[in-house]
Amino acid sequence: MTRLNSNGMRHGQADTGLRLAPELAPMRLMDLDRVMDIEAQTYEFPWTRGNFVDSLADGHLARVLRDADGQIQGYFLAMYGVDEMHLLNISVAPEQQRRGWARLMLDALVAGARAEGKTQIWLEVRRSNARALQLYQHYGFKEVGLRRAYYPARDGREDALLFSLEFKP
Ligand SMILES: CC(C)(COP(=O)(O)OP(=O)(O)OC[C@H]1O[C@@H](n2cnc3c(N)ncnc32)[C@H](O)[C@@H]1OP(=O)(O)O)[C@@H](O)C(=O)NCCC(=O)NCCS
C-alpha cells in the first residue's frame, strides 16, 4: 500500500527522480471547474457545484490530488464527527483510475482523521458500485449496515451499503 509522510499531504515517488511527486492539496473554489469535470465523468448522479461549495464552506476535509503536471486527477471530501469522519465523496478521473490514487487518498484521509484524534471512518456506497466496493473491502473497511433506497437511480432508488474502518488514534 502506498504510504504518505506524517502530514498526509505528499506521496514520494521513486521512479526516475525527475518528475515531481503527485501531491494532495486543500480543495479551493478555483479548483471546482476541473472537479466538476471529473464529477460529471465519474457519476451518473453527480454532485452539483453547490454541493461542493457548501462542503467547503462547512469546513469539511477536502483535498485534490494533483499529478506531476499540476493537473487535478482526483479528490475527496469528508465530514468531521465527534470520534469519526464520514467520507462523502472520493473520485478519480477515468483515465487515471487503477493507479493507486484512491488508496493514496484513503491513506491521507486516515492520516487526517488520526491527526484530529478520530478512530473511525464511515461511508456509504451504492450496492452496484463494484469498483468502490473492491476498493473499500481491500483497504480493510467492514460492511456494517444498509440504508434502503438511499440513492437516486434510473428506476427509482438504490440501497447504500454502510462501511466502517476503525483504527487506533
Ligand atoms: C472507486 C474509485 C475511486 C477507485 O479509484 P482508483 O484510483 O482507480 O483506485 P486504486 O487504483 O487506488 O485501486 C485500489 C483498489 O480498488 C479496487 N479497484 C479499483 N478499481 C477497480 C476496478 N476497476 N475493478 C476492480 N477493483 C478495482 C482494487 O482492489 C484496487 O486495488 P488493486 O489495483 O491492487 O487490485 C474510482 O474507480 C472512481 O473514481 N470511481 C467513480 C467514483 C466512485 O464511484 N467513487 C466512490 C463512491 S462511494
Ligand as a Chemical Component Dictionary entry (heavy atoms), coordinates in Angstrom:
data_LIG
# 
_chem_comp.id                   LIG 
_chem_comp.type                 NON-POLYMER 
_chem_comp.pdbx_formal_charge   0 
_chem_comp.three_letter_code    LIG 
# 
loop_
_chem_comp_atom.comp_id 
_chem_comp_atom.atom_id 
_chem_comp_atom.alt_atom_id 
_chem_comp_atom.type_symbol 
_chem_comp_atom.charge 
_chem_comp_atom.model_Cartn_x 
_chem_comp_atom.model_Cartn_y 
_chem_comp_atom.model_Cartn_z 
_chem_comp_atom.pdbx_ordinal 
LIG C1  C1  C 0 -13.686 3.834  -6.997  1  
LIG C2  C2  C 0 -12.519 4.711  -7.469  2  
LIG C3  C3  C 0 -12.446 5.961  -6.599  3  
LIG C4  C4  C 0 -11.211 3.896  -7.349  4  
LIG O1  O1  O 0 -10.136 4.757  -7.738  5  
LIG P1  P1  P 0 -8.762  4.190  -8.299  6  
LIG O2  O2  O 0 -7.746  5.283  -8.193  7  
LIG O3  O3  O 0 -8.959  3.573  -9.613  8  
LIG O4  O4  O 0 -8.442  3.042  -7.248  9  
LIG P2  P2  P 0 -6.988  2.450  -6.942  10 
LIG O5  O5  O 0 -6.172  2.430  -8.194  11 
LIG O6  O6  O 0 -6.421  3.143  -5.761  12 
LIG O7  O7  O 0 -7.375  0.947  -6.611  13 
LIG C5  C5  C 0 -7.373  0.482  -5.302  14 
LIG C6  C6  C 0 -8.118  -0.834 -5.252  15 
LIG O8  O8  O 0 -9.503  -0.601 -5.548  16 
LIG C7  C7  C 0 -10.025 -1.736 -6.271  17 
LIG N1  N1  N 0 -10.384 -1.305 -7.632  18 
LIG C8  C8  C 0 -10.203 -0.078 -8.161  19 
LIG N2  N2  N 0 -10.666 -0.061 -9.435  20 
LIG C9  C9  C 0 -11.152 -1.297 -9.682  21 
LIG C10 C10 C 0 -11.758 -1.907 -10.806 22 
LIG N3  N3  N 0 -11.956 -1.235 -11.954 23 
LIG N4  N4  N 0 -12.148 -3.194 -10.705 24 
LIG C11 C11 C 0 -11.946 -3.893 -9.557  25 
LIG N5  N5  N 0 -11.365 -3.373 -8.450  26 
LIG C12 C12 C 0 -10.977 -2.089 -8.521  27 
LIG C13 C13 C 0 -8.904  -2.748 -6.306  28 
LIG O9  O9  O 0 -8.975  -3.517 -5.134  29 
LIG C14 C14 C 0 -7.690  -1.852 -6.281  30 
LIG O10 O10 O 0 -6.550  -2.469 -5.810  31 
LIG P3  P3  P 0 -5.616  -3.284 -6.844  32 
LIG O11 O11 O 0 -5.416  -2.404 -8.061  33 
LIG O12 O12 O 0 -4.377  -3.545 -6.046  34 
LIG O13 O13 O 0 -6.392  -4.524 -7.193  35 
LIG C15 C15 C 0 -12.672 5.107  -8.973  36 
LIG O14 O14 O 0 -12.981 3.942  -9.705  37 
LIG C16 C16 C 0 -13.724 6.164  -9.213  38 
LIG O15 O15 O 0 -13.450 7.357  -9.175  39 
LIG N6  N6  N 0 -14.972 5.706  -9.486  40 
LIG C17 C17 C 0 -16.069 6.630  -9.745  41 
LIG C18 C18 C 0 -16.458 7.397  -8.487  42 
LIG C19 C19 C 0 -16.880 6.457  -7.367  43 
LIG O16 O16 O 0 -17.605 5.508  -7.579  44 
LIG N7  N7  N 0 -16.415 6.773  -6.147  45 
LIG C20 C20 C 0 -16.746 6.008  -4.959  46 
LIG C21 C21 C 0 -18.064 6.460  -4.421  47 
LIG S1  S1  S 0 -18.547 5.528  -2.979  48 
# 
loop_
_chem_comp_bond.comp_id 
_chem_comp_bond.atom_id_1 
_chem_comp_bond.atom_id_2 
_chem_comp_bond.value_order 
_chem_comp_bond.pdbx_ordinal 
LIG C1  C2  SING 1  
LIG C2  C3  SING 2  
LIG C2  C4  SING 3  
LIG C2  C15 SING 4  
LIG C4  O1  SING 5  
LIG O1  P1  SING 6  
LIG P1  O2  DOUB 7  
LIG P1  O3  SING 8  
LIG P1  O4  SING 9  
LIG O4  P2  SING 10 
LIG P2  O5  DOUB 11 
LIG P2  O6  SING 12 
LIG P2  O7  SING 13 
LIG O7  C5  SING 14 
LIG C5  C6  SING 15 
LIG C6  O8  SING 16 
LIG C6  C14 SING 17 
LIG O8  C7  SING 18 
LIG C7  N1  SING 19 
LIG C7  C13 SING 20 
LIG N1  C8  SING 21 
LIG N1  C12 SING 22 
LIG C8  N2  DOUB 23 
LIG N2  C9  SING 24 
LIG C9  C10 SING 25 
LIG C9  C12 DOUB 26 
LIG C10 N3  SING 27 
LIG C10 N4  DOUB 28 
LIG N4  C11 SING 29 
LIG C11 N5  DOUB 30 
LIG N5  C12 SING 31 
LIG C13 O9  SING 32 
LIG C13 C14 SING 33 
LIG C14 O10 SING 34 
LIG O10 P3  SING 35 
LIG P3  O11 DOUB 36 
LIG P3  O12 SING 37 
LIG P3  O13 SING 38 
LIG C15 O14 SING 39 
LIG C15 C16 SING 40 
LIG C16 O15 DOUB 41 
LIG C16 N6  SING 42 
LIG N6  C17 SING 43 
LIG C17 C18 SING 44 
LIG C18 C19 SING 45 
LIG C19 O16 DOUB 46 
LIG C19 N7  SING 47 
LIG N7  C20 SING 48 
LIG C20 C21 SING 49 
LIG C21 S1  SING 50 
# 
